Amino acid sequence: MSQPDRIHLRDHITQAEIGAFQSERGRTQRLRFSLTVDLRDPVDAGDDHVDRILSYDVLVQAVDTALADQRYNLVETLAERIAAEVLAHPQAARIVVTVEKLDRGPGALGITISRDAGRMAVAAQHWPVRMVVGQPAMLPEGAVVLLPEAPAGPVPQGGDPRRLALLALDQAAWILAATLGVEVAETRTELDAAIRDERPVVWAPARLAVEAPGVAPEAPALAFWLAPRLSADRVDFATAAPLPPAPDGLAMGRLPGAAR
C-alpha cells in the first residue's frame, strides 16, 4: 500500500506557561512543535486551488488555539488538544504531534503522539461571524463577511451570463474593499482566516460560486448560500444608518433552520 501524501510543520518554537511543577508556574518556557498530517486524498498537481488542500495555516492555528484555550500541566494533554484541532478538518486523516520543552533539561523533553481521525473526538470549531449585503456606513466589530449588493456597472454582454455576472460582483467587491479599507477574500481558506482573526473581509464570490451553478448570481442568493457554510446564522442587509455592533436594528433575514 502506498504512503499517503503528507504536509508538515517542523520546529515551530513559541513560549507558554506550562508544567505541573511549582517551579514552572508564573513563568514561560520555550516549546517546540512538529506536526505531520496524512491527507485523506492525494494532492492533485494539476489543480492549483488553495481550497483543495489542507492549508499549512491550519497547523499553526491549531497550536495557537490550543495554547490559548487553557494552561496545561502536561505536554501530553497539549498534544492531544492540537491533534483534535487539526483532525476537525475533513482533509486530515491522521496526525503525528511532537511537543517538546526546551528549557527543562540538557536536551529537549517531550512527547510524540499519533492519532487517526476516526478514533478520537475532534474539536468542534466555531467562530461567530456575520454576513452583510451592501455597504455599511460603519463596519461592525468582529468577524464580518461583506458582499456588494450589486455590480459596479453594467454587466458585459456575450459569453456565459452567469459567469459574467459573478465577475461583475467580483469587481464590485474590490471597489467596496478599497472604499472600506479591508481585504478581499476569494477562497474559503481566506474567508476562514479572516473569521478566525475576527476581522472584516469583502467576499469576491466568483471563484467559489462558479462551482455552485444552482445559485443565482445575485448578492442575496449568494449570501444565503455561503452563510450556512460559514456557520453564520444571519444575513444582514446594510441600510443608510450605521451598523450597530449587534445584528439588531437592521433589515435582516434569518437563515432557514438557524437557531434562535
N, C-alpha and C positions, 0 to 999 in steps of 0.2 A: 504494500500500500504506500502510495507516495506521500511525502510530507506536505502538510498544508502550508499555504502562504502565511507569512507572519509579519507583523510590524512590532517595533520595539522602541522603548525609551531606556537609555542606559546612562548610569552615573549622574542622575539628577540629584543635586545636593541642595538642601534647604535647611533651615533651622526651626526647631519647635521645642516646646517643653514636653517631655515625655519621660516616663520611668516610674517604677514602684518604690524606689529608694528615696529616703528623705533628702539625701544629697542631690537628687535630681529635681527637686521641687523648687519653683521660684527662679529657675534659670533655663535658658535654652541650650540645646546641643545640636550638633550637625547630624543630619540624617541623609543617607544616600539611598536612592530608589532606582531599581531596574525592573522594567516590566516588559514581558514578551507575550504577545497575543496571537493565538492561532485564529485565522479568519475563517468564517463559515463557508465563504465562497472564494474561489481563486480570483486573483487580480486579473482583470482583462486589460491587457496593454493597449488594446485598440479603442478603449473607452476612457478618454481623458476627462472624466467628470468627477468633481470632488465629492458629490453626494453618493457615488457608487462605492466609496471606500470608508473604512473606519479612520477618522481623522486622528492625526497624532495629537491634536489638541485635547482629545478625549482622555488620553493617558495623563497628560499634565494636569488637566482639570480634575481627574479622579484623585490625584494626590492632594491637590489644593482643597477639594471638597471634604475629603476625609479628615485632613488636619484641622479644618475649620469647624468640623462637626462637634468635637469634644477633645478633652485632654485624655491621653491614653497612658495607662500604666505599662502595657505590653506592646512590643512591636508586632507580636503575633496578631493581636486584635486590629491594629492599624492595617496590617497586610490584608486581613480578611475584608475590612471595610473598602479598601482600594479595589480588591478583586470584584466585590459586589457592584461597585460603581461602574467598572468597565463592562462587566458581563450583562449589565442592564441594556446594552446596545445590541441590537439584533445581529450585527455583523461579527460580533465576538463569540467564538465557540469555546475557547479555553484560554486561561491566562496563567502565567508564572510571575509571581511578585517576589522581589527581594527587597527587604528593608534592613538597613544596617546603621548602627550607631558608630560614629567615627571618633567620639571623644571619651569613650568609657574604658579603653584599654590600649594595649600596644598596637592593636590592629582593628579591623572592622568586626564588630559583633552584631549578629543579626539572624534573620530567619528567611527562608525561601519556601513559599507555598505554591502549589499548583491546584487550580480549581477548574471544573468544567461547568459550562453554562447550565446544563440540565440537572446539576447535582447540588446547587446551592440557591438559597433565596437571594435574588438580585435586588439591588436597591431601587426603590420607587423614586423616580426622578420627576420633579415638577417645579417649574419656576413660574410664578404669577406673571401673566402677560396680557396686554390689551391689544386689540386691533382698532385702528381708527381709519375711517374712509374720509378723505378730503383733507383740507389744510387747516389745522387748528390755529387759533390766534396765539396760543401759548402751549408749549409742549407740556404734557403731564409728566409727573415724576415716575421713575421706574422703567421697567421693560415695556416698550410700546412699539408695535409694528404699524407703520403708516402706509397707506396706499392712496395714490392720487385718485380723485373722483372721476376724472375724465381725461382723455388725451390732451396734450398741449395744443394741438392744432388739428386740421382736417386729416383723416386717415387716408393715406395714398391709395389709389385705385389700381386694380390689376393684381394678379398673383392670388395667394391664399388669403381671403378676407380675415379669417380668424387670426392667423399669424401676424398679419399687418396690424390688426387692432391691438394685439398683445405688445408688439414692438412700439406702437404709439404710446401705450401706457408706460412702457419702459422709459421712453423719452420724457414723459411727464414725471416719472419717478425721479429721474436725475435732476430735473428742474426743481421739483419740490425739495429734494435733499439739499440742493445748493441754497435754496431760499431759507430753509430751517437750520442749515449748518450741521447736518448729520450725515452719516454714511448711507450708502446704498447696499442692499443685500440682494443678491440674485439667486443664491443657492440655499439649501436647507442648512448646510454647515454654517454659513454666515449668519443666518437667522438665529440658529441655536446659540452661537457665540454671543450675539448681541443680547439675547434674552438672559443668558447666564450672567452677563456683565451688568444687567439691569440698565441698559442704555437704549435710547430710541434709535430706530433704523427705518429707512424707507424701503419697502419691498418693490423691486422691479420684477414683475410676475412672469415674463415671457419664458424664461428658462425652465421653471417648474411647471407652469400651467400648460405649456405646449404639449406635455405628455398626458394631459387630462382633457381629451377632446370633448367630453360631455359637459364641461363647464363653460358657460358663456363668457366671452372676453370683455366683461364689464365689471367695474370695481365692486359693486355689492356682491355679485355672484362669486367672484374670485375671493373676496374676504370671507364669505361664509364657507367656502371650500377649504381655505387654508386654516381658519381659526381652530377647528377641532384637531387638526394635525399638529398644532402647536399647544394644544390643551388650553386654549383661551375659550372662556365660556360666554363671551360677549363680543359683539361688533358694534362699535360706536360710530356715529356719523357726526362729523365736526359741524358746528354751527358758527355763526358770526361771533358768538360770545366765546371768551377764553375757556379752554377745557379745564375743569377742576381736577384735583388730584384723584378723586374717586369717580367711578363711572356715572354716578347720579347726576341729573341735570342736563343730560344730553339727549338728543334723539337717538335711541338705542334699539338694537334688535337682539333678542336673546336667541342663542343657538338652540335648535331643536334638541330636546333631551338634556339640556345643561342643568346642572344642579342649581337650586335656588338658595 
